[in-house]
């Protein structure tokens, strides 16, 4: 999906975090670090479905129930939340 200026919605040009595109982040060949494994364990213990619902709720509250104007950085942060909750939803579906 592209915006009116021709950039993709997930474009990192104005992203709040400076990480690389998520499609490049999943390198199956490298084993997980200890901190990555601990993070995934915490997600499993807490529940990916619950985390997904919480992130979606925060997103919707900020977007639909706030009078605060959103700039490019805020829109990018909301998109980051969407990426996370959709990832957690996919994790839950595989369980």
C-alpha positions as CSV (number, residue, x, y, z in Angstrom):
1,X,0.0,0.0,0.0
2,X,1.4,3.4,-0.9
3,X,0.7,6.8,0.5
4,X,-0.1,9.9,-1.6
5,X,3.6,10.7,-1.8
6,X,4.4,7.3,-3.2
7,X,6.0,5.8,-0.2
8,X,4.8,2.5,1.3
9,X,2.9,2.6,4.5
10,X,5.6,0.6,6.3
11,X,8.4,2.9,5.0
12,X,11.1,3.4,7.6
13,X,11.8,7.0,6.4
14,X,9.9,8.5,9.3
15,X,9.9,5.5,11.6
16,X,10.2,6.1,15.3
17,X,12.6,3.2,15.6
18,X,15.5,3.0,13.3
19,X,15.6,-0.8,12.8
20,X,15.6,-2.2,9.3
21,X,12.5,-3.4,7.5
22,X,11.0,-6.5,9.4
23,X,11.1,-8.6,6.2
24,X,14.9,-8.5,6.5
25,X,14.9,-9.2,10.2
26,X,13.9,-12.9,10.1
27,X,17.0,-14.8,9.4
28,X,16.2,-18.4,10.1
29,X,19.8,-19.5,9.8
30,X,20.9,-17.7,13.0
31,X,20.1,-19.2,16.3
32,X,18.3,-17.0,18.9
33,X,20.3,-15.1,21.4
34,X,19.5,-15.7,25.1
35,X,17.6,-12.4,25.4
36,X,15.5,-13.2,22.2
37,X,14.7,-16.7,23.6
38,X,13.7,-15.2,27.0
39,X,11.5,-12.6,25.3
40,X,9.7,-15.3,23.3
41,X,9.3,-17.4,26.5
42,X,7.7,-14.4,28.2
43,X,5.3,-13.9,25.3
44,X,4.3,-17.6,25.5
45,X,3.8,-17.4,29.2
46,X,1.7,-14.2,29.1
47,X,-0.2,-15.3,26.0
48,X,0.2,-14.0,22.4
49,X,-3.5,-13.6,22.1
50,X,-3.7,-11.3,25.2
51,X,-0.7,-9.2,24.1
52,X,-2.3,-8.8,20.6
53,X,-5.6,-7.6,22.1
54,X,-3.8,-5.2,24.4
55,X,-1.8,-3.7,21.6
56,X,-4.8,-3.3,19.4
57,X,-6.7,-1.7,22.3
58,X,-3.9,0.9,22.8
59,X,-3.7,1.5,19.1
60,X,-7.5,2.1,18.8
61,X,-7.6,4.3,21.9
62,X,-4.9,6.5,20.6
63,X,-6.3,6.7,17.1
64,X,-10.0,6.9,17.6
65,X,-10.5,8.2,21.2
66,X,-7.9,10.9,21.4
67,X,-7.9,14.6,20.4
68,X,-4.2,14.6,20.0
69,X,-3.1,15.5,16.5
70,X,-0.9,12.8,14.8
71,X,2.2,13.6,12.8
72,X,4.3,11.3,10.8
73,X,6.2,9.9,13.8
74,X,3.0,9.2,15.7
75,X,1.5,7.5,12.6
76,X,4.6,5.4,12.2
77,X,4.4,4.4,15.9
78,X,0.8,3.3,15.5
79,X,1.8,1.3,12.4
80,X,4.5,-0.4,14.5
81,X,1.9,-1.4,17.1
82,X,-0.2,-2.8,14.3
83,X,2.7,-4.9,13.0
84,X,3.3,-6.2,16.6
85,X,-0.4,-7.2,17.2
86,X,-0.7,-8.9,13.9
87,X,2.5,-10.8,14.6
88,X,1.1,-11.9,18.0
89,X,-2.1,-12.9,16.3
90,X,-0.2,-15.1,13.9
91,X,1.7,-16.7,16.8
92,X,-1.6,-17.5,18.5
93,X,-3.0,-19.1,15.4
94,X,-0.1,-21.4,15.2
95,X,-0.5,-22.6,18.8
